[in-house]
């Protein structure tokens, strides 16, 4: 499940229009509003924050790909979508059709209880690992790589270690060879700034992988991955993928038979 949040400044003199807008969404146009978000697969929440320096709206979006879904809604020619988008332009000066081009919020400072004393921090880091696997590996969302990993990210599961771009290319190769490639997290454990996961990799060999033509065989491989997390982003990981097992299941490398005692 993806999550994003952003602040939308309210243009001078437009706070009352925002209130009338939300009254419409909570009242006569509520059914249209709710149905539009169901179709987009997005849960949206909006909060009004008034300050002496100006007012702004805080918007949170949850869904499989909330920004993409929201942008598709903004480009719709549905009468409700056109009305909604016009209201947003008048109140905030924002074109929702361009929302995915907006940079994701960047963490600039963090303070509070240390990892070891905070179960909440552990849960947040578990979410980071789960989002990384779901969005970066399974869904191949490049925008999530920028959000969930640092620019100097390194993958030490291969020799030589892979940077972010090289790892993205590797993930693409897996999906090209196994179109239904999927990594399931069986367990995630947090210890300070370190995380470990038990993984199950599955896929059906329907494309060329490592130069091997499609065999149609299904593979299942279990792995363990170690992560280091800093300030809500993954700095490095150590996936232990048994490539020999994959090749054996594809029938490329013969399984060595044990001799009878």
C-alpha positions as a printed NumPy array, in Angstrom:
array([[  0.   ,   0.   ,   0.   ],
       [  1.449,   3.348,  -1.067],
       [  1.15 ,   6.538,   0.962],
       [  1.936,  10.148,   0.184],
       [  1.117,  13.514,   1.713],
       [  1.508,  17.096,   0.606],
       [  0.606,  20.62 ,   1.674],
       [ -1.428,  22.757,  -0.732],
       [ -1.299,  26.511,   0.024],
       [ -4.669,  28.245,  -0.148],
       [ -4.588,  31.334,  -2.346],
       [ -5.388,  34.634,  -0.577],
       [ -9.12 ,  35.08 ,  -0.08 ],
       [ -9.928,  31.47 ,  -1.071],
       [-10.375,  29.862,   2.375],
       [-14.151,  30.4  ,   2.348],
       [-14.331,  28.825,  -1.124],
       [-12.441,  25.799,   0.229],
       [-14.986,  25.485,   3.033],
       [-17.866,  25.629,   0.523],
       [-16.007,  23.088,  -1.648],
       [-15.65 ,  20.618,   1.234],
       [-19.276,  21.183,   2.249],
       [-20.257,  20.095,  -1.269],
       [-18.028,  17.001,  -0.994],
       [-19.494,  16.105,   2.403],
       [-23.032,  16.897,   1.285],
       [-24.781,  16.862,  -2.119],
       [-21.752,  15.626,  -4.067],
       [-20.549,  13.105,  -1.505],
       [-21.643,  10.023,  -3.448],
       [-19.842,  11.227,  -6.593],
       [-16.763,  11.982,  -4.518],
       [-16.7  ,   8.61 ,  -2.736],
       [-17.337,   6.643,  -5.936],
       [-14.573,   8.491,  -7.795],
       [-12.058,   7.583,  -5.099],
       [-13.21 ,   3.949,  -5.054],
       [-12.695,   3.718,  -8.816],
       [ -9.224,   5.2  ,  -8.439],
       [ -8.403,   2.873,  -5.53 ],
       [ -7.448,   5.825,  -3.34 ],
       [ -8.311,   6.856,   0.209],
       [ -8.074,  10.649,   0.422],
       [ -8.105,  12.824,   3.541],
       [ -7.902,  16.636,   3.584],
       [ -7.197,  18.798,   6.639],
       [ -7.509,  22.587,   6.894],
       [ -4.646,  24.33 ,   8.714],
       [ -5.137,  28.025,   9.445],
       [ -2.147,  30.121,  10.565],
       [ -1.47 ,  33.87 ,  11.026],
       [  0.818,  33.691,   7.975],
       [ -1.747,  32.039,   5.698],
       [ -3.948,  28.975,   5.36 ],
       [ -3.18 ,  25.676,   3.653],
       [ -4.665,  22.223,   3.16 ],
       [ -2.904,  19.01 ,   4.191],
       [ -3.779,  16.142,   1.856],
       [ -2.962,  12.459,   2.41 ],
       [ -3.413,   9.761,  -0.226],
       [ -3.313,   5.994,   0.297],
       [ -3.544,   3.312,  -2.402],
       [ -1.5  ,   1.018,  -4.63 ],
       [ -0.187,   4.002,  -6.62 ],
       [ -1.994,   7.053,  -5.218],
       [ -0.283,   9.768,  -7.274],
       [ -0.784,   7.937, -10.564],
       [ -4.423,   7.171,  -9.731],
       [ -5.027,  10.778,  -8.72 ],
       [ -3.442,  12.066, -11.913],
       [ -5.595,   9.737, -14.035],
       [ -8.654,  11.082, -12.218],
       [ -7.504,  14.641, -12.947],
       [ -7.244,  13.888, -16.683],
       [-10.719,  12.358, -16.808],
       [-13.462,  14.126, -18.739],
       [-16.047,  13.006, -16.185],
       [-18.206,  16.022, -15.154],
       [-17.415,  15.534, -11.463],
       [-13.671,  15.304, -12.17 ],
       [-13.765,  18.501, -14.255],
       [-15.657,  20.328, -11.485],
       [-13.282,  19.012,  -8.791],
       [-10.169,  19.968, -10.753],
       [-11.483,  23.474, -11.468],
       [-12.132,  24.005,  -7.769],
       [ -8.585,  22.931,  -6.923],
       [ -7.133,  25.303,  -9.539],
       [ -9.147,  28.221,  -8.209],
       [ -8.44 ,  27.512,  -4.538],
       [ -4.825,  26.315,  -4.668],
       [ -3.534,  27.259,  -8.115],
       [ -2.556,  23.612,  -8.67 ],
       [ -3.125,  21.592, -11.85 ],
       [ -3.846,  18.069, -10.611],
       [ -2.983,  16.639, -14.043],
       [  0.639,  17.513, -13.252],
       [  0.665,  16.177,  -9.697],
       [  2.988,  13.225, -10.39 ],
       [  5.697,  15.656, -11.544],
       [  5.773,  17.252,  -8.115],
       [  8.762,  16.071,  -6.031],
       [  7.976,  13.785,  -3.129],
       [  8.28 ,  15.34 ,   0.345],
       [ 11.89 ,  15.173,   1.521],
       [ 12.844,  14.39 ,   5.12 ],
       [ 15.037,  17.289,   6.296],
       [ 15.175,  16.724,  10.049],
       [ 14.234,  13.977,  12.482],
       [ 14.242,  13.816,  16.242],
       [ 12.778,  11.728,  19.017],
       [ 13.219,   8.407,  20.726],
       [ 15.971,   6.145,  19.417],
       [ 15.257,   2.959,  17.479],
       [ 15.955,   0.683,  20.415],
       [ 13.443,   2.457,  22.664],
       [ 10.667,   2.933,  20.16 ],
       [  8.388,   0.198,  18.909],
       [  6.817,   2.854,  16.685],
       [ 10.091,   3.396,  14.869],
       [ 10.422,  -0.331,  14.331],
       [  6.977,  -0.457,  12.757],
       [  7.88 ,   2.433,  10.45 ],
       [ 11.034,   0.64 ,   9.306],
       [  9.024,  -2.536,   8.681],
       [  6.71 ,  -0.481,   6.486],
       [  9.732,   0.856,   4.575],
       [ 10.983,  -2.681,   3.883],
       [  7.524,  -3.886,   2.85 ],
       [  6.992,  -0.865,   0.591],
       [ 10.431,  -1.351,  -0.952],
       [  9.686,  -4.96 ,  -1.862],
       [  6.118,  -4.286,  -3.009],
       [  6.675,  -1.041,  -4.944],
       [ 10.306,  -1.221,  -6.106],
       [ 10.644,  -4.955,  -6.729],
       [  7.16 ,  -6.276,  -7.447],
       [  5.619,  -3.186,  -9.087],
       [  8.867,  -1.756, -10.539],
       [  7.952,   1.804,  -9.561],
       [ 11.021,   3.925, -10.227],
       [  9.545,   6.867,  -8.289],
       [  9.513,   4.683,  -5.176],
       [ 13.221,   3.927,  -5.599],
       [ 13.885,   7.658,  -5.228],
       [ 11.614,   7.88 ,  -2.205],
       [ 12.686,   4.729,  -0.341],
       [ 16.445,   4.49 ,  -1.064],
       [ 19.31 ,   6.95 ,  -0.739],
       [ 21.232,   8.206,  -3.817],
       [ 24.272,   6.187,  -2.687],
       [ 22.244,   2.978,  -2.22 ],
       [ 24.204,  -0.241,  -2.79 ],
       [ 23.067,  -3.829,  -3.34 ],
       [ 25.743,  -6.171,  -1.935],
       [ 24.033,  -9.366,  -2.996],
       [ 26.085,  -9.459,  -6.197],
       [ 29.719,  -9.036,  -7.171],
       [ 30.61 ,  -6.313,  -7.798],
       [ 27.976,  -4.484,  -5.695],
       [ 25.2  ,  -2.799,  -7.682],
       [ 24.143,   0.828,  -7.408],
       [ 20.51 ,   1.913,  -7.634],
       [ 20.333,   2.11 , -11.438],
       [ 22.024,  -1.272, -11.889],
       [ 19.655,  -2.864,  -9.365],
       [ 16.642,  -1.422, -11.192],
       [ 17.961,  -2.993, -14.4  ],
       [ 18.391,  -6.336, -12.62 ],
       [ 14.791,  -6.216, -11.363],
       [ 13.657,  -5.559, -14.941],
       [ 15.572,  -8.636, -16.117],
       [ 13.771, -10.799, -13.577],
       [ 10.388,  -9.459, -14.699],
       [ 11.284,  -9.926, -18.372],
       [ 12.218, -13.554, -17.775],
       [  9.405, -14.168, -15.276],
       [  6.453, -11.863, -16.103],
       [  4.64 , -12.941, -12.922],
       [  7.788, -12.515, -10.789],
       [  6.842, -11.791,  -7.182],
       [  8.654, -11.505,  -3.864],
       [  6.604, -12.325,  -0.762],
       [  7.829, -11.223,   2.655],
       [  7.306, -14.054,   5.1  ],
       [  8.804, -12.173,   8.06 ],
       [ 10.515,  -8.854,   8.786],
       [ 12.68 ,  -8.276,  11.874],
       [ 14.076,  -4.884,  12.987],
       [ 17.14 ,  -4.36 ,  15.186],
       [ 18.195,  -0.72 ,  15.472],
       [ 18.965,   0.589,  11.99 ],
       [ 19.149,  -2.968,  10.618],
       [ 16.377,  -5.105,   9.188],
       [ 16.181,  -8.709,   8.044],
       [ 13.503, -10.407,   5.997],
       [ 12.633, -13.957,   5.023],
       [ 11.551, -13.909,   1.381],
       [  9.88 , -16.26 ,  -1.071],
       [ 10.541, -15.568,  -4.762],
       [  8.215, -17.087,  -7.348],
       [  7.744, -16.806, -11.09 ],
       [  7.018, -18.616, -14.346],
       [  9.798, -18.642, -16.936],
       [  8.035, -17.197, -19.995],
       [ 10.776, -14.934, -21.314],
       [ 14.528, -14.9  , -21.879],
       [ 16.437, -14.848, -18.584],
       [ 20.232, -14.823, -18.354],
       [ 20.294, -15.817, -22.011],
       [ 18.041, -18.839, -21.37 ],
       [ 14.956, -19.091, -23.634],
       [ 11.586, -19.549, -21.967],
       [ 11.005, -23.012, -20.523],
       [  7.519, -22.45 , -19.085],
       [  8.698, -23.813, -15.74 ],
       [  7.626, -22.329, -12.419],
       [ 10.316, -21.598,  -9.841],
       [ 10.158, -21.015,  -6.109],
       [ 13.225, -19.825,  -4.205],
       [ 13.554, -18.811,  -0.579],
       [ 15.988, -16.102,   0.439],
       [ 17.066, -13.874,   3.312],
       [ 17.741, -10.166,   2.858],
       [ 19.497,  -7.784,   5.236],
       [ 18.918,  -4.015,   5.12 ],
       [ 20.456,  -0.903,   6.661],
       [ 18.054,   2.005,   7.06 ],
       [ 18.879,   5.631,   7.799],
       [ 16.325,   8.412,   8.289],
       [ 13.538,   6.436,   6.682],
       [ 15.458,   5.308,   3.589],
       [ 17.362,   2.163,   2.672],
       [ 21.12 ,   2.739,   2.368],
       [ 22.154,  -0.792,   1.479],
       [ 20.82 ,  -4.326,   1.329],
       [ 22.259,  -7.83 ,   1.124],
       [ 19.865, -10.184,  -0.733],
       [ 20.919, -13.833,  -0.705],
       [ 19.278, -15.177,  -3.87 ],
       [ 20.154, -18.789,  -4.684],
       [ 20.751, -18.427,  -8.422],
       [ 21.919, -22.052,  -8.611],
       [ 18.519, -23.194,  -7.355],
       [ 16.793, -21.087, -10.017],
       [ 18.926, -22.638, -12.751],
       [ 18.302, -26.132, -11.425],
       [ 14.544, -25.592, -11.413],
       [ 14.783, -24.364, -15.008],
       [ 16.579, -27.605, -15.888],
       [ 19.764, -25.779, -16.92 ],
       [ 22.099, -27.011, -14.168],
       [ 21.725, -30.666, -13.194],
       [ 21.027, -31.381,  -9.556],
       [ 23.909, -33.317,  -8.043],
       [ 22.768, -36.686,  -6.727],
       [ 24.053, -37.837,  -3.377],
       [ 25.769, -41.168,  -3.365],
       [ 24.158, -43.889,  -1.359],
       [ 26.088, -44.674,   1.785]])
